[in-house]
Amino acid sequence: MKRTDVEHLVRQMAWPEPPASLRARVLADIPIVEQPIAGAARVAGSQDPARRPQIARETERSGHGWRRAAVLVGLGILFMLGSCTGFDVWANRQVEAEIARIEARFGTLDEKTRVPAVPAADNRARMVRAAAALAVRLQDRPYHYFGTPVPSPVPANLRAFAEANREAIRLAAEIRNRHQSNWEHKPGVRGDLPWTDISILGDALYISALIEIEAGRADEASSLIVSDLGIGASMRQEAEFWPSNEQALLATRRLLTASAPSKAALKEVAWWLNENRMPDGMRPRILARMKQGHEMFARLEQGDVDRDTAEIVYPESWPDWPSAFIGIAAQIGRPFVRTAHLRYLQQMAQVIELESGPRPRPVLPEPPPPEPWAFVDRLTHRFADGAWNYSDAGDDLAAELGAAEVAVALRRFKLDRKNYPDDLSALVPVYLTRLPIDPYTGQPPAYARQGDGFTLRAKASSPWMTRWRALEWNVPK
């Protein structure tokens, strides 16, 4: 298209009529100036003396708005800091008050003083540690494990296992000559307590006792059972250890049902059974566990987080990096950490009160799993997880030990009187200082004479536990 054609089309277009003011300006030959943009108009208007006060007021109002916003933000920050500080102080006072109440009831919570020092020459734990260092595990399987109860006769591979541990068993016999225990555990040091080796040593003693019973050497079997009971007695004040004497009690049951130990051997077994059956049951172990958790919380509040604490707080993390991260987070959220600390102490104290109370004890329901967003509840649960099971485990062990102690006393009674008694009360005070109480009934174990022998029954926290513990005794003679 040519330029002339374009011009012709433009002339033919319908253009709007210009306003009258513009027409007048054109006729008067007044120069046409473009209207300024809004920002320029404001700048130009600011030069107008009549508009300056209005613009100043608008500017002042705008500045006041920003200052008010800054003041409000600052006050909000100060309020939050003040609230957090107040919450922190309040939580700290609550923790201190709970510690004072617990220490007045149960003694100091200082973890370093949980087990009194004992002379090295009279320390059972040192002898157990030395014997366990010589323990040799089963060689024919990837993991050291064999099912219980062990069949009779003892299988060949278990006999070889007992023979391989002969030196460890010989050294373990010295446990019975020592009367005090302190594992001298260093808090916070991983791997300081050789639990696996001690478990292997206990298994070796158990299998060796069964072999001696089959061979008709009842007193030698009794000595091995006593060494195993000595291991359990050495660990009863340690939070990290569970008693290793369940198998010793199974061996004691087979000793009475399948052999005839002497009066002296039975008297020694009875003494060590009583040594394991403390009047307070699991209370020392629960208290030691509470001291350990209290110490971890105290360090967590200061941002001092070691690997053990990090794995409790955040077990899914890698073991190397989370400690510093958790330490900083704990210091920032210290009021919440202290609140969790308080709830932990309250829950553990409740468990100890329950354990120390009369039997049968009331059922204390375990708190439900915390919600994902409940930080304080989740942290409390991390440290107190499993504490509610301590009372059941303690009562199961007490029932088992009590039944074993009564059974041994009955056999001693028969050796002296030629017959078993008609009632368990006849065992007191010569053979028992007092009758053991079944924690689940509040009464002594159920006893009945059965021909030339007797039956003895104790209960457990659940029926399936009866299969794994020495709670049912059928002694034929």
C-alpha positions in Angstrom: 0.0 0.0 0.0 1.3 3.5 -0.9 1.8 6.3 1.5 -0.8 8.4 -0.2 -3.3 5.6 0.3 -2.6 5.5 4.0 -2.9 9.3 4.3 -6.2 9.1 2.5 -7.5 6.4 4.9 -6.5 8.5 7.9 -8.3 11.5 6.6 -11.4 9.4 6.1 -11.4 8.1 9.7 -14.0 9.4 12.2 -12.0 11.4 14.8 -13.5 12.6 18.1 -14.4 16.3 18.3 -11.7 18.2 20.4 -12.9 19.8 23.6 -13.9 23.5 23.5 -11.0 24.5 25.7 -8.5 23.0 23.4 -10.2 24.6 20.4 -10.0 28.0 22.1 -6.3 27.6 22.9 -5.5 26.7 19.3 -7.5 29.7 18.0 -5.7 31.9 20.5 -2.4 30.6 19.4 -1.5 29.4 22.9 1.3 26.6 23.0 -0.2 23.2 24.0 1.8 21.6 26.9 1.3 17.9 27.7 -0.2 17.1 31.1 2.4 16.0 33.7 2.2 12.4 35.0 0.8 11.8 38.5 4.3 11.8 40.2 5.4 14.8 38.2 2.2 16.6 39.1 2.8 15.9 42.8 6.3 17.3 42.4 5.1 20.3 40.5 2.2 20.7 43.0 4.7 20.7 45.8 6.1 23.9 44.5 2.7 25.5 44.9 2.9 27.4 48.2 -0.8 26.8 48.7 -0.4 23.0 48.7 2.8 22.7 50.8 1.0 22.5 54.2 -1.3 19.7 52.9 1.7 17.8 51.5 3.6 18.2 54.7 0.7 16.8 56.7 0.4 13.8 54.4 4.1 13.2 54.7 4.0 13.5 58.5 1.1 11.1 58.7 3.0 8.6 56.5 6.1 8.8 58.7 3.9 8.4 61.9 2.4 5.2 60.4 5.8 3.6 59.8 7.0 4.6 63.3 3.9 3.1 64.9 4.4 -0.1 62.9 8.1 -0.3 64.1 7.1 0.4 67.7 4.4 -2.3 67.6 6.9 -4.8 66.1 9.4 -4.0 68.8 6.9 -4.3 71.5 5.8 -7.6 70.1 9.4 -8.9 70.2 9.9 -7.6 73.7 6.6 -9.3 74.8 7.7 -12.6 73.3 11.1 -12.4 74.9 9.6 -11.5 78.2 7.0 -14.2 78.0 9.7 -16.8 77.1 11.9 -15.6 79.9 9.0 -15.8 82.4 8.0 -19.2 81.1 11.6 -20.4 81.5 11.9 -19.1 85.0 8.6 -20.6 86.0 9.5 -24.0 84.4 12.9 -24.0 86.2 11.2 -23.3 89.6 8.8 -26.1 88.9 11.6 -28.5 88.1 13.6 -27.5 91.2 10.5 -28.0 93.4 9.9 -31.5 91.9 13.6 -32.4 92.5 13.4 -31.3 96.1 10.2 -33.4 96.6 11.8 -36.5 95.0 15.1 -36.1 96.9 13.2 -35.8 100.2 11.4 -39.0 99.4 14.0 -41.1 97.6 17.4 -39.5 98.1 19.7 -37.6 95.9 19.3 -37.5 92.1 23.0 -37.0 91.5 23.9 -39.7 89.1 27.5 -39.8 90.4 26.3 -40.9 93.8 23.8 -43.6 92.7 26.0 -46.6 93.9 28.3 -46.3 97.0 32.0 -47.0 96.5 33.1 -50.4 97.7 36.6 -51.8 98.4 38.1 -53.4 95.3 38.9 -56.7 97.1 35.2 -57.1 98.0 33.6 -55.9 94.8 31.6 -58.6 93.0 31.3 -56.5 89.9 35.0 -56.5 89.3 35.1 -60.3 89.4 32.1 -60.6 87.1 33.7 -58.2 84.7 37.0 -60.3 84.7 35.1 -63.6 84.2 33.0 -62.1 81.4 36.0 -60.9 79.6 37.0 -64.6 79.1 33.5 -65.7 77.9 33.3 -67.4 74.5 30.0 -67.3 72.6 28.5 -70.2 70.6 30.5 -70.9 67.5 27.9 -72.7 65.3 25.5 -69.7 64.7 25.8 -66.1 63.7 24.2 -64.9 66.9 24.7 -66.2 70.4 21.2 -67.6 71.1 19.7 -70.8 72.2 16.1 -71.5 73.2 14.9 -72.1 76.7 14.2 -74.4 78.4 17.1 -76.5 77.3 16.2 -80.2 76.6 17.6 -83.0 78.5 20.1 -84.5 77.7 22.0 -81.3 76.9 22.8 -81.1 73.1 26.4 -81.7 72.0 26.9 -78.1 70.7 25.9 -76.7 74.1 28.2 -79.0 75.9 31.0 -77.8 73.6 30.0 -74.2 74.5 30.2 -75.0 78.2 33.6 -76.6 77.8 35.0 -73.6 75.8 34.0 -71.4 78.8 35.6 -73.5 81.5 38.2 -70.8 82.4 35.5 -68.1 82.6 33.4 -70.4 84.8 36.3 -71.1 87.1 36.9 -67.4 87.6 33.2 -66.7 88.1 33.3 -69.0 91.2 35.1 -66.2 93.0 32.0 -64.1 92.8 30.5 -65.9 95.8 33.4 -64.8 98.0 32.6 -61.1 97.6 29.8 -59.3 99.3 29.4 -55.8 97.7 28.9 -54.5 94.2 29.8 -51.4 92.2 30.3 -51.5 88.5 32.1 -48.2 88.6 30.2 -47.1 85.5 31.2 -43.8 84.1 28.0 -41.9 83.1 27.8 -41.0 79.4 30.6 -43.4 78.4 29.3 -45.8 75.7 30.4 -49.5 75.8 31.6 -49.2 79.4 29.3 -52.0 80.6 30.0 -55.4 78.9 26.4 -56.6 78.8 26.9 -59.1 75.9 29.9 -60.8 77.6 28.0 -61.0 80.9 25.0 -62.6 79.2 27.3 -65.2 77.5 28.9 -65.9 80.9 25.4 -66.5 82.5 24.5 -68.8 79.7 27.7 -70.8 80.2 27.0 -71.2 83.9 23.4 -72.3 83.2 24.4 -74.9 80.6 27.2 -76.2 82.9 24.8 -76.5 85.8 22.4 -78.6 83.7 25.3 -80.9 82.6 26.3 -81.4 86.3 22.7 -82.2 87.2 22.6 -84.9 84.4 25.8 -86.3 85.7 24.4 -86.6 89.2 26.7 -84.0 90.7 24.1 -81.9 92.5 26.4 -79.9 94.7 28.6 -78.9 91.8 25.5 -77.8 90.0 24.5 -75.8 93.0 27.8 -74.0 93.0 27.4 -73.0 89.4 23.8 -71.7 90.1 25.2 -69.6 93.0 27.8 -68.0 90.7 24.9 -67.1 88.3 22.9 -65.7 91.1 25.9 -63.7 92.1 26.0 -62.0 88.7 22.3 -61.0 89.1 23.0 -59.6 92.6 25.9 -57.5 91.3 23.7 -55.7 88.8 20.6 -54.9 90.8 21.5 -51.3 91.3 22.5 -50.6 87.7 20.0 -48.8 85.3 21.6 -50.3 82.2 21.5 -53.9 83.3 18.6 -56.3 83.7 19.1 -59.3 86.0 20.7 -62.3 84.3 19.4 -64.8 86.8 16.2 -66.0 85.1 18.2 -69.0 83.8 19.7 -69.5 87.3 16.1 -70.0 88.6 15.3 -72.4 85.8 18.4 -74.4 86.7 17.3 -74.3 90.4 14.0 -75.8 89.4 15.7 -78.6 87.6 18.1 -79.1 90.5 15.2 -79.8 92.8 13.1 -81.9 90.4 16.0 -84.1 89.1 18.6 -84.3 91.8 19.3 -84.3 95.5 21.6 -81.5 96.7 23.0 -81.5 100.2 21.8 -79.3 103.1 24.9 -77.1 102.8 24.5 -76.6 99.1 20.8 -75.7 99.5 21.5 -73.3 102.3 24.0 -71.4 100.1 21.5 -71.3 97.2 18.8 -70.0 99.6 21.1 -67.2 100.8 21.8 -66.0 97.3 18.2 -66.2 96.3 17.4 -63.9 99.3 20.2 -61.6 98.2 18.6 -61.2 94.8 15.1 -60.8 96.2 15.5 -57.3 97.6 12.6 -55.9 99.7 12.2 -53.0 97.3 12.2 -55.1 94.2 13.0 -53.0 91.1 13.0 -49.7 93.0 16.8 -49.2 93.0 16.9 -49.8 89.2 14.1 -47.5 88.4 15.7 -44.8 90.6 19.0 -45.3 88.8 17.1 -44.9 85.5 15.5 -41.7 86.7 18.9 -40.3 87.8 20.3 -41.0 84.4 17.4 -39.3 82.6 17.5 -36.3 85.0 21.2 -35.8 84.3 20.6 -35.9 80.5 17.8 -33.3 80.8 20.0 -31.0 82.9 22.7 -31.1 80.2 20.1 -30.7 77.4 18.9 -27.5 79.0 22.4 -26.1 78.8 22.9 -27.2 75.2 25.4 -29.9 76.2 24.2 -32.9 74.1 26.3 -36.0 73.7 25.8 -38.9 71.4 23.6 -40.9 73.8 21.3 -37.9 74.4 21.1 -37.2 70.7 20.1 -40.7 69.9 17.3 -40.6 72.5 16.0 -37.2 71.3 16.3 -37.9 67.6 17.2 -41.5 67.0 16.6 -41.4 63.2 19.6 -39.0 62.7 23.2 -39.9 61.9 25.2 -40.3 65.1 27.8 -37.6 64.3 26.1 -34.4 63.3 22.9 -33.9 65.4 24.5 -33.2 68.8 25.4 -29.6 68.0 22.1 -29.0 66.2 20.0 -30.4 69.0 22.1 -28.4 71.6 21.3 -25.1 69.9 17.6 -26.0 69.4 17.4 -27.0 73.1 18.8 -23.7 74.3 16.4 -21.8 72.1 13.4 -23.8 73.3 14.7 -24.3 76.9 11.3 -23.5 78.5 9.8 -26.4 76.6 12.8 -28.7 77.5 12.3 -27.8 81.2 8.6 -28.6 81.0 9.4 -32.0 79.5 12.0 -32.4 82.3 9.3 -31.7 84.9 6.9 -34.2 83.3 9.6 -36.9 83.1 10.4 -36.5 86.8 6.8 -36.7 87.7 6.2 -39.8 85.7 9.2 -41.6 87.0 8.4 -40.7 90.6 4.9 -42.1 90.0 6.4 -45.4 88.8 8.7 -45.6 91.8 5.7 -44.8 94.2 3.8 -47.6 92.4 6.7 -50.0 92.7 7.2 -49.2 96.4 3.5 -49.6 97.3 1.6 -52.7 98.5 0.7 -55.7 96.4 -1.3 -56.3 94.4 -0.7 -52.8 93.1 -3.2 -50.8 91.1 -2.9 -50.7 87.4 -1.3 -47.4 86.2 -2.2 -46.9 82.6 0.7 -45.9 80.4 0.3 -42.5 78.7 -0.9 -42.7 75.1 1.7 -42.0 72.3 2.1 -38.3 71.8 0.7 -36.4 68.8 3.3 -35.4 66.2 3.0 -31.7 67.0 3.2 -32.1 70.8 6.9 -31.3 71.3 6.9 -31.5 75.1 5.0 -34.7 75.2 7.2 -36.3 72.5 10.4 -35.3 74.4 9.0 -36.6 77.7 8.0 -39.9 75.9 11.5 -40.3 74.5 13.1 -40.3 77.9 10.3 -42.1 79.9 9.5 -44.7 77.2 9.2 -48.2 78.7 9.2 -47.0 82.3 5.7 -48.3 82.8 7.0 -51.8 82.0 9.5 -51.6 84.9 6.9 -52.5 87.5 5.6 -55.5 85.6 9.2 -56.7 85.0 10.0 -56.2 88.6 6.9 -58.1 89.8 7.6 -60.9 87.4 11.1 -61.3 88.8 9.9 -61.0 92.4 7.3 -63.7 91.8 9.9 -66.0 90.2 12.5 -65.4 93.0 9.9 -65.8 95.7 8.7 -69.1 94.3 12.3 -70.4 94.0 13.1 -69.3 97.5 10.0 -71.1 98.9 10.8 -74.3 96.9 14.4 -74.4 98.2 13.1 -73.8 101.8 10.6 -76.7 101.3 13.4 -79.1 100.3 15.5 -78.0 103.3 12.5 -78.6 105.5 12.1 -82.1 104.1 15.8 -83.0 104.6 15.4 -82.0 108.3 11.9 -83.3 109.0 11.5 -86.2 106.4 8.3 -84.7 105.0 7.1 -81.5 103.4 5.0 -79.3 105.6 1.2 -79.0 105.3 1.4 -75.2 105.2 4.0 -72.7 104.2 3.9 -71.0 107.5 5.9 -73.9 109.0 8.9 -72.6 107.0 9.1 -69.4 109.1 11.4 -68.5 110.9 13.9 -71.3 110.5 14.0 -71.5 106.7 12.6 -68.2 105.8 12.6 -64.9 107.7 9.2 -64.2 106.1 7.1 -65.7 103.4 7.6 -64.2 99.9 4.5 -62.6 98.5 3.2 -63.2 95.0 2.9 -59.6 93.7 -0.1 -60.4 91.6 -2.2 -61.9 94.4 -0.8 -60.3 97.6 -0.4 -63.8 99.1 2.4 -66.4 99.2 2.7 -68.7 96.2 0.0 -71.4 95.9 1.4 -74.5 97.6 0.1 -78.1 97.8 1.6 -81.4 98.9 1.5 -83.9 96.0 2.3 -87.4 97.0 6.0 -87.4 98.1 6.5 -84.1 96.5 4.8 -80.8 96.1 3.4 -78.2 93.6 4.0 -74.5 93.7 2.4 -71.8 91.6 3.1 -68.1 91.2 1.5 -65.7 88.7 3.0 -63.4 86.1 2.1 -60.2 84.3 0.8 -62.3 81.3 0.1 -66.0 80.8 2.8 -66.5 78.2 5.5 -65.4 80.7 4.9 -68.7 82.6 6.6 -70.7 79.9 9.8 -68.7 80.2 10.0 -68.2 83.9 10.3 -70.6 86.9 6.8 -69.9 88.2 5.3 -73.4 88.2 7.1 -76.1 90.2 6.2 -79.8 90.1 8.7 -81.4 92.4 8.1 -85.2 92.5 10.0 -86.0 95.7 
